[in-house]
Amino acid sequence: MTDPEETHLEENRCRCANLIARLQRSIEELRVLRRLVELCIRTNELLLEAEDQSAANDDPDGGVLLSPKRVVHYESMIRSDAFGKCNICFEDEPFDPVGCIHCRQQVGCRKCVDRWYEESCRLCRKQCPLCRHKWGDQPEVLNIFELKLS
């Protein structure tokens, strides 16, 4: 190799190393942000529970508060079209999107996947709707963000 080629190759190696380092930092920042969102949502859930308990304690009749519990779990709040539509209900932005751990593709909304699995059990075909890999005692899926980061 000539000196200009070696220099160019070394520059490209340095650029790649810098890009990989930046990508790793970005991935870690995303993990931290996701955890912060989860903590904020959990805090909100606890505040709503405390509010409901306080309202029940303030009930002059001493009866049970009839309003339904207002706690919303964070899974139902996460929506993303970053990896495509739900392959089961075709929702553009799946709720709590999950992907198969075998084919590593987004399957769809967690609730849709759970319903798919229940029906698959009834038909004795417990498998991924995309790659048809046999699943065990539960759907073998992960949150799509965790799946893509792993």
VMD Tcl script that builds the backbone (N, CA, C; Angstrom):
set m [mol new atoms 450]
animate dup $m
set s [atomselect $m all]
$s set {name element resname resid chain x y z} {
  {N N MET 1 A 0.829 -1.180 0.000}
  {CA C MET 1 A 0.000 0.000 0.000}
  {C C MET 1 A 0.875 1.246 0.000}
  {N N THR 2 A 0.372 2.232 -0.631}
  {CA C THR 2 A 1.102 3.499 -0.654}
  {C C THR 2 A 0.740 4.322 0.576}
  {N N ASP 3 A 1.565 5.295 0.855}
  {CA C ASP 3 A 1.334 6.143 2.033}
  {C C ASP 3 A -0.020 6.841 2.011}
  {N N PRO 4 A -0.473 7.415 0.884}
  {CA C PRO 4 A -1.797 8.066 0.887}
  {C C PRO 4 A -2.923 7.066 1.183}
  {N N GLU 5 A -2.807 5.848 0.671}
  {CA C GLU 5 A -3.833 4.834 0.932}
  {C C GLU 5 A -3.851 4.438 2.404}
  {N N GLU 6 A -2.668 4.260 2.980}
  {CA C GLU 6 A -2.583 3.914 4.397}
  {C C GLU 6 A -3.135 5.038 5.263}
  {N N THR 7 A -2.826 6.254 4.897}
  {CA C THR 7 A -3.336 7.412 5.640}
  {C C THR 7 A -4.854 7.459 5.561}
  {N N HIS 8 A -5.377 7.254 4.363}
  {CA C HIS 8 A -6.834 7.274 4.171}
  {C C HIS 8 A -7.498 6.140 4.962}
  {N N LEU 9 A -6.888 4.967 4.954}
  {CA C LEU 9 A -7.414 3.824 5.694}
  {C C LEU 9 A -7.408 4.102 7.202}
  {N N GLU 10 A -6.336 4.685 7.692}
  {CA C GLU 10 A -6.244 5.015 9.114}
  {C C GLU 10 A -7.272 6.080 9.498}
  {N N GLU 11 A -7.491 7.057 8.633}
  {CA C GLU 11 A -8.513 8.082 8.891}
  {C C GLU 11 A -9.899 7.438 8.977}
  {N N ASN 12 A -10.173 6.511 8.074}
  {CA C ASN 12 A -11.469 5.820 8.097}
  {C C ASN 12 A -11.636 4.984 9.368}
  {N N ARG 13 A -10.573 4.329 9.809}
  {CA C ARG 13 A -10.633 3.561 11.054}
  {C C ARG 13 A -10.956 4.479 12.231}
  {N N CYS 14 A -10.307 5.628 12.267}
  {CA C CYS 14 A -10.557 6.593 13.347}
  {C C CYS 14 A -11.997 7.091 13.302}
  {N N ARG 15 A -12.490 7.398 12.115}
  {CA C ARG 15 A -13.878 7.851 11.973}
  {C C ARG 15 A -14.849 6.770 12.453}
  {N N CYS 16 A -14.592 5.532 12.056}
  {CA C CYS 16 A -15.464 4.423 12.477}
  {C C CYS 16 A -15.434 4.253 13.991}
  {N N ALA 17 A -14.252 4.322 14.572}
  {CA C ALA 17 A -14.135 4.186 16.027}
  {C C ALA 17 A -14.897 5.308 16.730}
  {N N ASN 18 A -14.800 6.525 16.214}
  {CA C ASN 18 A -15.529 7.655 16.802}
  {C C ASN 18 A -17.034 7.471 16.665}
  {N N LEU 19 A -17.480 7.004 15.507}
  {CA C LEU 19 A -18.915 6.778 15.303}
  {C C LEU 19 A -19.443 5.692 16.232}
  {N N ILE 20 A -18.680 4.635 16.400}
  {CA C ILE 20 A -19.095 3.553 17.295}
  {C C ILE 20 A -19.187 4.067 18.732}
  {N N ALA 21 A -18.217 4.858 19.150}
  {CA C ALA 21 A -18.242 5.413 20.510}
  {C C ALA 21 A -19.452 6.325 20.697}
  {N N ARG 22 A -19.743 7.162 19.708}
  {CA C ARG 22 A -20.912 8.051 19.788}
  {C C ARG 22 A -22.200 7.243 19.832}
  {N N LEU 23 A -22.276 6.193 19.033}
  {CA C LEU 23 A -23.463 5.341 19.013}
  {C C LEU 23 A -23.665 4.658 20.366}
  {N N GLN 24 A -22.600 4.163 20.952}
  {CA C GLN 24 A -22.700 3.522 22.262}
  {C C GLN 24 A -23.163 4.511 23.326}
  {N N ARG 25 A -22.658 5.746 23.270}
  {CA C ARG 25 A -23.115 6.771 24.222}
  {C C ARG 25 A -24.591 7.077 24.006}
  {N N SER 26 A -25.009 7.162 22.746}
  {CA C SER 26 A -26.418 7.444 22.446}
  {C C SER 26 A -27.321 6.325 22.952}
  {N N ILE 27 A -26.906 5.091 22.772}
  {CA C ILE 27 A -27.690 3.950 23.249}
  {C C ILE 27 A -27.825 4.011 24.765}
  {N N GLU 28 A -26.737 4.310 25.448}
  {CA C GLU 28 A -26.792 4.406 26.905}
  {C C GLU 28 A -27.693 5.562 27.331}
  {N N GLU 29 A -27.627 6.689 26.630}
  {CA C GLU 29 A -28.505 7.820 26.943}
  {C C GLU 29 A -29.970 7.437 26.747}
  {N N LEU 30 A -30.268 6.685 25.694}
  {CA C LEU 30 A -31.642 6.240 25.462}
  {C C LEU 30 A -32.121 5.324 26.582}
  {N N ARG 31 A -31.255 4.446 27.047}
  {CA C ARG 31 A -31.625 3.564 28.157}
  {C C ARG 31 A -31.941 4.378 29.412}
  {N N VAL 32 A -31.114 5.381 29.678}
  {CA C VAL 32 A -31.342 6.228 30.850}
  {C C VAL 32 A -32.651 6.998 30.697}
  {N N LEU 33 A -32.888 7.560 29.518}
  {CA C LEU 33 A -34.133 8.299 29.285}
  {C C LEU 33 A -35.346 7.396 29.441}
  {N N ARG 34 A -35.262 6.191 28.921}
  {CA C ARG 34 A -36.387 5.258 29.044}
  {C C ARG 34 A -36.662 4.954 30.509}
  {N N ARG 35 A -35.605 4.744 31.270}
  {CA C ARG 35 A -35.772 4.471 32.699}
  {C C ARG 35 A -36.402 5.672 33.404}
  {N N LEU 36 A -35.997 6.884 33.026}
  {CA C LEU 36 A -36.592 8.086 33.616}
  {C C LEU 36 A -38.079 8.172 33.308}
  {N N VAL 37 A -38.445 7.864 32.077}
  {CA C VAL 37 A -39.864 7.880 31.701}
  {C C VAL 37 A -40.627 6.855 32.532}
  {N N GLU 38 A -40.072 5.663 32.672}
  {CA C GLU 38 A -40.724 4.627 33.472}
  {C C GLU 38 A -40.898 5.083 34.920}
  {N N LEU 39 A -39.871 5.736 35.477}
  {CA C LEU 39 A -39.962 6.221 36.852}
  {C C LEU 39 A -41.001 7.327 36.988}
  {N N CYS 40 A -41.066 8.224 36.015}
  {CA C CYS 40 A -42.083 9.285 36.042}
  {C C CYS 40 A -43.483 8.691 35.984}
  {N N ILE 41 A -43.662 7.711 35.145}
  {CA C ILE 41 A -44.981 7.087 35.020}
  {C C ILE 41 A -45.337 6.348 36.303}
  {N N ARG 42 A -44.375 5.638 36.870}
  {CA C ARG 42 A -44.639 4.923 38.128}
  {C C ARG 42 A -44.970 5.912 39.242}
  {N N THR 43 A -44.269 7.044 39.282}
  {CA C THR 43 A -44.575 8.081 40.271}
  {C C THR 43 A -45.998 8.574 40.096}
  {N N ASN 44 A -46.394 8.786 38.858}
  {CA C ASN 44 A -47.761 9.220 38.567}
  {C C ASN 44 A -48.771 8.171 39.038}
  {N N GLU 45 A -48.477 6.896 38.797}
  {CA C GLU 45 A -49.362 5.820 39.255}
  {C C GLU 45 A -49.524 5.859 40.770}
  {N N LEU 46 A -48.410 6.033 41.482}
  {CA C LEU 46 A -48.463 6.069 42.940}
  {C C LEU 46 A -49.251 7.272 43.441}
  {N N LEU 47 A -49.077 8.420 42.776}
  {CA C LEU 47 A -49.841 9.607 43.159}
  {C C LEU 47 A -51.333 9.389 42.949}
  {N N LEU 48 A -51.690 8.762 41.841}
  {CA C LEU 48 A -53.101 8.491 41.580}
  {C C LEU 48 A -53.672 7.508 42.600}
  {N N GLU 49 A -52.889 6.492 42.963}
  {CA C GLU 49 A -53.338 5.544 43.984}
  {C C GLU 49 A -53.557 6.256 45.313}
  {N N ALA 50 A -52.608 7.121 45.685}
  {CA C ALA 50 A -52.732 7.863 46.942}
  {C C ALA 50 A -53.950 8.778 46.906}
  {N N GLU 51 A -54.182 9.399 45.756}
  {CA C GLU 51 A -55.349 10.274 45.593}
  {C C GLU 51 A -56.639 9.473 45.746}
  {N N ASP 52 A -56.688 8.289 45.141}
  {CA C ASP 52 A -57.873 7.433 45.258}
  {C C ASP 52 A -58.094 6.996 46.705}
  {N N GLN 53 A -57.011 6.639 47.401}
  {CA C GLN 53 A -57.135 6.233 48.801}
  {C C GLN 53 A -57.593 7.398 49.666}
  {N N SER 54 A -57.062 8.581 49.378}
  {CA C SER 54 A -57.456 9.770 50.125}
  {C C SER 54 A -58.935 10.068 49.910}
  {N N ALA 55 A -59.388 9.942 48.674}
  {CA C ALA 55 A -60.802 10.181 48.367}
  {C C ALA 55 A -61.680 9.144 49.068}
  {N N ALA 56 A -61.215 7.906 49.147}
  {CA C ALA 56 A -61.985 6.859 49.823}
  {C C ALA 56 A -62.066 7.145 51.319}
  {N N ASN 57 A -60.985 7.652 51.897}
  {CA C ASN 57 A -60.972 7.981 53.325}
  {C C ASN 57 A -61.864 9.178 53.635}
  {N N ASP 58 A -62.047 10.070 52.656}
  {CA C ASP 58 A -62.882 11.255 52.845}
  {C C ASP 58 A -64.353 10.977 52.596}
  {N N ASP 59 A -64.700 9.750 52.200}
  {CA C ASP 59 A -66.093 9.407 51.898}
  {C C ASP 59 A -66.914 9.492 53.184}
  {N N PRO 60 A -67.899 10.400 53.242}
  {CA C PRO 60 A -68.664 10.583 54.477}
  {C C PRO 60 A -69.477 9.353 54.872}
  {N N ASP 61 A -69.869 8.533 53.926}
  {CA C ASP 61 A -70.659 7.342 54.236}
  {C C ASP 61 A -69.789 6.190 54.725}
  {N N GLY 62 A -68.489 6.340 54.580}
  {CA C GLY 62 A -67.583 5.269 54.985}
  {C C GLY 62 A -67.631 4.085 54.045}
  {N N GLY 63 A -68.260 4.261 52.914}
  {CA C GLY 63 A -68.390 3.171 51.955}
  {C C GLY 63 A -67.193 3.081 51.035}
  {N N VAL 64 A -67.285 2.160 50.127}
  {CA C VAL 64 A -66.224 1.952 49.156}
  {C C VAL 64 A -66.416 2.918 48.005}
  {N N LEU 65 A -65.353 3.528 47.596}
  {CA C LEU 65 A -65.398 4.443 46.462}
  {C C LEU 65 A -65.711 3.648 45.201}
  {N N LEU 66 A -66.709 4.063 44.460}
  {CA C LEU 66 A -67.162 3.284 43.311}
  {C C LEU 66 A -66.436 3.613 42.019}
  {N N SER 67 A -65.676 4.685 42.008}
  {CA C SER 67 A -64.990 5.019 40.759}
  {C C SER 67 A -63.883 4.000 40.510}
  {N N PRO 68 A -63.674 3.643 39.249}
  {CA C PRO 68 A -62.646 2.648 38.941}
  {C C PRO 68 A -61.254 3.193 39.231}
  {N N LYS 69 A -60.372 2.295 39.509}
  {CA C LYS 69 A -58.990 2.680 39.760}
  {C C LYS 69 A -58.432 3.335 38.503}
  {N N ARG 70 A -57.736 4.446 38.661}
  {CA C ARG 70 A -57.281 5.209 37.511}
  {C C ARG 70 A -55.830 4.940 37.153}
  {N N VAL 71 A -55.244 3.913 37.708}
  {CA C VAL 71 A -53.848 3.635 37.422}
  {C C VAL 71 A -53.718 3.088 36.010}
  {N N VAL 72 A -52.847 3.695 35.254}
  {CA C VAL 72 A -52.577 3.244 33.895}
  {C C VAL 72 A -51.140 2.767 33.870}
  {N N HIS 73 A -50.923 1.522 33.527}
  {CA C HIS 73 A -49.568 0.992 33.495}
  {C C HIS 73 A -48.822 1.533 32.290}
  {N N TYR 74 A -47.506 1.727 32.442}
  {CA C TYR 74 A -46.731 2.391 31.404}
  {C C TYR 74 A -46.727 1.632 30.085}
  {N N GLU 75 A -46.892 0.306 30.123}
  {CA C GLU 75 A -46.870 -0.440 28.865}
  {C C GLU 75 A -47.954 0.053 27.909}
  {N N SER 76 A -49.112 0.389 28.460}
  {CA C SER 76 A -50.206 0.805 27.594}
  {C C SER 76 A -49.983 2.203 27.042}
  {N N MET 77 A -49.012 2.929 27.596}
  {CA C MET 77 A -48.786 4.294 27.162}
  {C C MET 77 A -47.701 4.395 26.098}
  {N N ILE 78 A -46.848 3.390 25.989}
  {CA C ILE 78 A -45.759 3.450 25.027}
  {C C ILE 78 A -46.295 3.087 23.654}
  {N N ARG 79 A -46.195 4.045 22.736}
  {CA C ARG 79 A -46.612 3.806 21.357}
  {C C ARG 79 A -45.458 4.214 20.463}
  {N N SER 80 A -45.200 3.427 19.457}
  {CA C SER 80 A -44.114 3.775 18.554}
  {C C SER 80 A -44.332 3.146 17.192}
  {N N ASP 81 A -44.099 3.957 16.168}
  {CA C ASP 81 A -44.146 3.433 14.808}
  {C C ASP 81 A -42.732 3.287 14.250}
  {N N ALA 82 A -41.737 3.375 15.139}
  {CA C ALA 82 A -40.340 3.325 14.712}
  {C C ALA 82 A -39.989 2.020 14.009}
  {N N PHE 83 A -40.704 0.944 14.322}
  {CA C PHE 83 A -40.387 -0.350 13.729}
  {C C PHE 83 A -41.536 -0.890 12.881}
  {N N GLY 84 A -42.507 -0.039 12.575}
  {CA C GLY 84 A -43.601 -0.440 11.698}
  {C C GLY 84 A -44.912 -0.663 12.419}
  {N N LYS 85 A -45.879 -1.174 11.665}
  {CA C LYS 85 A -47.233 -1.420 12.165}
  {C C LYS 85 A -47.296 -2.709 12.969}
  {N N CYS 86 A -48.390 -2.840 13.719}
  {CA C CYS 86 A -48.678 -4.112 14.379}
  {C C CYS 86 A -49.057 -5.102 13.281}
  {N N ASN 87 A -48.427 -6.251 13.278}
  {CA C ASN 87 A -48.703 -7.257 12.249}
  {C C ASN 87 A -49.966 -8.059 12.523}
  {N N ILE 88 A -50.645 -7.758 13.634}
  {CA C ILE 88 A -51.863 -8.486 13.971}
  {C C ILE 88 A -53.086 -7.600 13.792}
  {N N CYS 89 A -53.088 -6.404 14.420}
  {CA C CYS 89 A -54.249 -5.505 14.295}
  {C C CYS 89 A -54.013 -4.406 13.260}
  {N N PHE 90 A -52.798 -4.299 12.746}
  {CA C PHE 90 A -52.407 -3.318 11.730}
  {C C PHE 90 A -52.479 -1.875 12.219}
  {N N GLU 91 A -52.421 -1.672 13.530}
  {CA C GLU 91 A -52.364 -0.328 14.108}
  {C C GLU 91 A -51.063 0.328 13.642}
  {N N ASP 92 A -51.154 1.585 13.179}
  {CA C ASP 92 A -49.964 2.285 12.695}
  {C C ASP 92 A -48.914 2.478 13.787}
  {N N GLU 93 A -49.364 2.783 14.992}
  {CA C GLU 93 A -48.462 2.964 16.127}
  {C C GLU 93 A -48.826 1.938 17.197}
  {N N PRO 94 A -48.187 0.775 17.190}
  {CA C PRO 94 A -48.541 -0.272 18.154}
  {C C PRO 94 A -48.365 0.182 19.602}
  {N N PHE 95 A -49.258 -0.309 20.485}
  {CA C PHE 95 A -49.146 -0.067 21.918}
  {C C PHE 95 A -48.175 -1.080 22.499}
  {N N ASP 96 A -47.205 -0.613 23.259}
  {CA C ASP 96 A -46.203 -1.476 23.881}
  {C C ASP 96 A -45.690 -2.509 22.872}
  {N N PRO 97 A -45.038 -2.044 21.794}
  {CA C PRO 97 A -44.606 -2.961 20.737}
  {C C PRO 97 A -43.584 -3.985 21.228}
  {N N VAL 98 A -43.774 -5.226 20.791}
  {CA C VAL 98 A -42.874 -6.314 21.157}
  {C C VAL 98 A -42.408 -7.038 19.896}
  {N N GLY 99 A -41.261 -7.704 20.023}
  {CA C GLY 99 A -40.710 -8.455 18.907}
  {C C GLY 99 A -40.309 -9.851 19.333}
  {N N CYS 100 A -40.311 -10.756 18.391}
  {CA C CYS 100 A -39.937 -12.153 18.633}
  {C C CYS 100 A -38.433 -12.235 18.900}
  {N N ILE 101 A -38.054 -12.983 19.930}
  {CA C ILE 101 A -36.635 -13.099 20.261}
  {C C ILE 101 A -35.882 -13.986 19.269}
  {N N HIS 102 A -36.619 -14.715 18.448}
  {CA C HIS 102 A -35.969 -15.617 17.495}
  {C C HIS 102 A -35.702 -14.933 16.157}
  {N N CYS 103 A -36.723 -14.311 15.568}
  {CA C CYS 103 A -36.525 -13.648 14.273}
  {C C CYS 103 A -36.155 -12.176 14.443}
  {N N ARG 104 A -36.281 -11.653 15.697}
  {CA C ARG 104 A -35.909 -10.281 16.033}
  {C C ARG 104 A -36.686 -9.240 15.229}
  {N N GLN 105 A -37.906 -9.585 14.830}
  {CA C GLN 105 A -38.771 -8.655 14.112}
  {C C GLN 105 A -39.892 -8.205 15.039}
  {N N GLN 106 A -40.400 -6.996 14.793}
  {CA C GLN 106 A -41.550 -6.540 15.563}
  {C C GLN 106 A -42.760 -7.366 15.170}
  {N N VAL 107 A -43.426 -7.932 16.163}
  {CA C VAL 107 A -44.656 -8.679 15.919}
  {C C VAL 107 A -45.833 -7.724 16.010}
  {N N GLY 108 A -45.860 -6.902 17.062}
  {CA C GLY 108 A -46.937 -5.932 17.188}
  {C C GLY 108 A -47.204 -5.529 18.615}
  {N N CYS 109 A -48.450 -5.126 18.890}
  {CA C CYS 109 A -48.878 -4.713 20.231}
  {C C CYS 109 A -48.780 -5.907 21.183}
  {N N ARG 110 A -48.382 -5.644 22.419}
  {CA C ARG 110 A -48.275 -6.744 23.391}
  {C C ARG 110 A -49.616 -7.452 23.568}
  {N N LYS 111 A -50.712 -6.683 23.667}
  {CA C LYS 111 A -52.027 -7.309 23.852}
  {C C LYS 111 A -52.394 -8.174 22.647}
  {N N CYS 112 A -52.080 -7.708 21.450}
  {CA C CYS 112 A -52.371 -8.502 20.251}
  {C C CYS 112 A -51.574 -9.803 20.267}
  {N N VAL 113 A -50.308 -9.710 20.659}
  {CA C VAL 113 A -49.462 -10.903 20.716}
  {C C VAL 113 A -50.001 -11.871 21.766}
  {N N ASP 114 A -50.448 -11.344 22.908}
  {CA C ASP 114 A -51.030 -12.217 23.938}
  {C C ASP 114 A -52.285 -12.912 23.419}
  {N N ARG 115 A -53.136 -12.171 22.709}
  {CA C ARG 115 A -54.347 -12.792 22.140}
  {C C ARG 115 A -53.969 -13.828 21.084}
  {N N TRP 116 A -52.985 -13.500 20.254}
  {CA C TRP 116 A -52.506 -14.441 19.233}
  {C C TRP 116 A -52.031 -15.729 19.910}
  {N N TYR 117 A -51.276 -15.577 20.999}
  {CA C TYR 117 A -50.737 -16.732 21.703}
  {C C TYR 117 A -51.857 -17.586 22.298}
  {N N GLU 118 A -52.843 -16.930 22.920}
  {CA C GLU 118 A -53.971 -17.678 23.493}
  {C C GLU 118 A -54.685 -18.495 22.422}
  {N N GLU 119 A -54.924 -17.886 21.276}
  {CA C GLU 119 A -55.583 -18.601 20.180}
  {C C GLU 119 A -54.674 -19.714 19.652}
  {N N SER 120 A -53.373 -19.444 19.580}
  {CA C SER 120 A -52.413 -20.458 19.134}
  {C C SER 120 A -52.417 -21.660 20.067}
  {N N CYS 121 A -52.532 -21.395 21.378}
  {CA C CYS 121 A -52.588 -22.495 22.357}
  {C C CYS 121 A -53.823 -23.352 22.116}
  {N N ARG 122 A -54.942 -22.680 21.861}
  {CA C ARG 122 A -56.192 -23.404 21.628}
  {C C ARG 122 A -56.065 -24.310 20.408}
  {N N LEU 123 A -55.329 -23.852 19.404}
  {CA C LEU 123 A -55.155 -24.622 18.171}
  {C C LEU 123 A -53.899 -25.501 18.196}
  {N N CYS 124 A -53.215 -25.532 19.350}
  {CA C CYS 124 A -51.974 -26.314 19.499}
  {C C CYS 124 A -50.902 -25.887 18.502}
  {N N ARG 125 A -50.819 -24.586 18.252}
  {CA C ARG 125 A -49.795 -24.044 17.346}
  {C C ARG 125 A -49.118 -22.843 17.999}
  {N N LYS 126 A -48.497 -23.045 19.132}
  {CA C LYS 126 A -47.848 -21.944 19.844}
  {C C LYS 126 A -46.592 -21.540 19.075}
  {N N GLN 127 A -46.705 -20.455 18.302}
  {CA C GLN 127 A -45.577 -20.051 17.469}
  {C C GLN 127 A -45.649 -18.573 17.120}
  {N N CYS 128 A -44.513 -18.043 16.698}
  {CA C CYS 128 A -44.436 -16.659 16.239}
  {C C CYS 128 A -45.254 -16.523 14.960}
  {N N PRO 129 A -46.080 -15.479 14.842}
  {CA C PRO 129 A -46.871 -15.317 13.624}
  {C C PRO 129 A -46.026 -14.941 12.405}
  {N N LEU 130 A -44.777 -14.526 12.624}
  {CA C LEU 130 A -43.925 -14.130 11.502}
  {C C LEU 130 A -42.986 -15.248 11.063}
  {N N CYS 131 A -42.169 -15.743 11.996}
  {CA C CYS 131 A -41.169 -16.749 11.606}
  {C C CYS 131 A -41.627 -18.180 11.880}
  {N N ARG 132 A -42.759 -18.334 12.566}
  {CA C ARG 132 A -43.345 -19.640 12.896}
  {C C ARG 132 A -42.481 -20.473 13.841}
  {N N HIS 133 A -41.533 -19.828 14.532}
  {CA C HIS 133 A -40.733 -20.539 15.525}
  {C C HIS 133 A -41.650 -20.938 16.678}
  {N N LYS 134 A -41.515 -22.167 17.150}
  {CA C LYS 134 A -42.374 -22.648 18.238}
  {C C LYS 134 A -42.015 -21.929 19.535}
  {N N TRP 135 A -43.071 -21.452 20.226}
  {CA C TRP 135 A -42.913 -20.794 21.518}
  {C C TRP 135 A -43.219 -21.780 22.621}
  {N N GLY 136 A -42.700 -21.514 23.808}
  {CA C GLY 136 A -42.926 -22.379 24.958}
  {C C GLY 136 A -44.219 -22.043 25.684}
  {N N ASP 137 A -44.109 -21.901 27.002}
  {CA C ASP 137 A -45.275 -21.674 27.854}
  {C C ASP 137 A -45.799 -20.247 27.810}
  {N N GLN 138 A -45.112 -19.378 27.090}
  {CA C GLN 138 A -45.561 -17.996 26.937}
  {C C GLN 138 A -44.974 -17.442 25.645}
  {N N PRO 139 A -45.516 -16.317 25.163}
  {CA C PRO 139 A -44.947 -15.732 23.947}
  {C C PRO 139 A -43.484 -15.362 24.189}
  {N N GLU 140 A -42.618 -15.769 23.297}
  {CA C GLU 140 A -41.191 -15.495 23.455}
  {C C GLU 140 A -40.870 -14.179 22.764}
  {N N VAL 141 A -41.273 -13.094 23.441}
  {CA C VAL 141 A -41.105 -11.747 22.907}
  {C C VAL 141 A -40.453 -10.855 23.957}
  {N N LEU 142 A -39.882 -9.761 23.471}
  {CA C LEU 142 A -39.322 -8.716 24.322}
  {C C LEU 142 A -39.851 -7.381 23.838}
  {N N ASN 143 A -39.821 -6.396 24.728}
  {CA C ASN 143 A -40.117 -5.035 24.311}
  {C C ASN 143 A -39.217 -4.731 23.115}
  {N N ILE 144 A -39.775 -4.158 22.067}
  {CA C ILE 144 A -39.034 -3.979 20.810}
  {C C ILE 144 A -37.778 -3.137 20.998}
  {N N PHE 145 A -37.818 -2.166 21.915}
  {CA C PHE 145 A -36.647 -1.323 22.135}
  {C C PHE 145 A -35.529 -2.123 22.786}
  {N N GLU 146 A -35.865 -2.967 23.751}
  {CA C GLU 146 A -34.869 -3.828 24.387}
  {C C GLU 146 A -34.326 -4.839 23.387}
  {N N LEU 147 A -35.203 -5.368 22.551}
  {CA C LEU 147 A -34.795 -6.364 21.564}
  {C C LEU 147 A -33.803 -5.770 20.573}
  {N N LYS 148 A -34.074 -4.563 20.102}
  {CA C LYS 148 A -33.201 -3.938 19.108}
  {C C LYS 148 A -31.891 -3.458 19.718}
  {N N LEU 149 A -31.892 -3.158 21.026}
  {CA C LEU 149 A -30.668 -2.705 21.678}
  {C C LEU 149 A -29.791 -3.860 22.127}
  {N N SER 150 A -30.367 -5.061 22.220}
  {CA C SER 150 A -29.575 -6.201 22.711}
  {C C SER 150 A -28.767 -6.836 21.606}
}
mol reanalyze $m
mol bondsrecalc $m
mol representation Tube
mol addrep $m
